[in-house]
């Protein structure tokens, strides 16, 4: 198994790579959207590091999951904080771990219920094997190959740490 | 599919757990009785999630997309039916409003036939209001296993969704510790299904002190056994109360002269601004609606700073969204109480 870099080092990489991508694409005022819970922590850090102008937005995808009829709904769903219109915005969607791709599918459905963004760029702290949908990140901190029964999780929010079980 | 030649299932007194499936999850929502504090708290927590949805710019989530919800109202109602309809639509469900008085029932169709016809249209949920106590249970016991039933009020028995939105309102204003609260329910307790459901919910949530206040003619015999303190005097009853719930005088339900007149009722049991001073400074005043100004409540109280009556209406949508989601968000079952496939 590969060694994992610490979240702080990975964040540095994300910030550098994202900064480069934004200037390459001439995106001046991106809208950063973090997916609860881990993605929101990462997004908060990146938002600070890149000194983004638009306030940070967050999404809870619980209402858009595809397994509702199997497992029902978790009682505590955090409110999504998106601006009223996402028309023509360049969105930076941020999550901690990319595995099956279903969370990102749900997040994109939710964003499109708010309007038509100009673009969505996906930034993930960690990407691992196990994709089930044709979804890929534009920027990742690190790629990991784990066994199917292993899980990787970001803990926080004070001290961010990646834990594999 | 309901076996057409089977006799309809009869409800017995031990059948409150018809509401729960084999895994203890909510399948129907018929009455507060038989549900524990954990389940009630889960409903309140789930409603919190939906309250924030209703504050958003886009007030719709796709949870019940493709589901068909039928409002089966045998009794007139605009407010309750409208909030159920709104709740269903915000969950992306399709809604059918059936007003039975203008439908085939008036042509003599039996209740079971009406149900079977609706089932044949493959609906997922019935929201039922009926003038007979026990109607919602009867329907729940006689529909196909995959259909859920929500009681929107049955006779004088129960109105559980109202009770839950009332608990939500109390929790939002007073915090989660019901043990420290003194709650007074004032008015026509005798004919009120809302009061019965509220008393069950308050007791299940371990409310410190539950009081009912009404003239003797409007208090059902034996109500102390429900775990409440009875007051016939309004001033004594609302002393130091944290929450006052006013009930409407149910003129359409009263048979026989239980009260001399509305004015007499107002002079002894009407909540006025002056009387409100006997309660705690931070008392909240609630009413399930519609309010009769000058009969049970003074206008200045209904519109005043202690009143949360309009908030109740707002919260009613979130609470109903929560209940609908909970009963439909389960793997459908094939085994069913009372009926075999």
Interface residues (C-beta under 8 A of the other chain):
Chain A: X62 X63 X64 X68 X69 X70 X71 X72 X73 X75 X76 X77 X78 X79 X80 X82 X84 X85 X109 X113 X114
Chain B: X25 X42 X45 X46 X48 X49 X52 X53 X55 X56 X57 X58 X60 X61 X62 X63 X325 X326 X328 X329 X330 X331
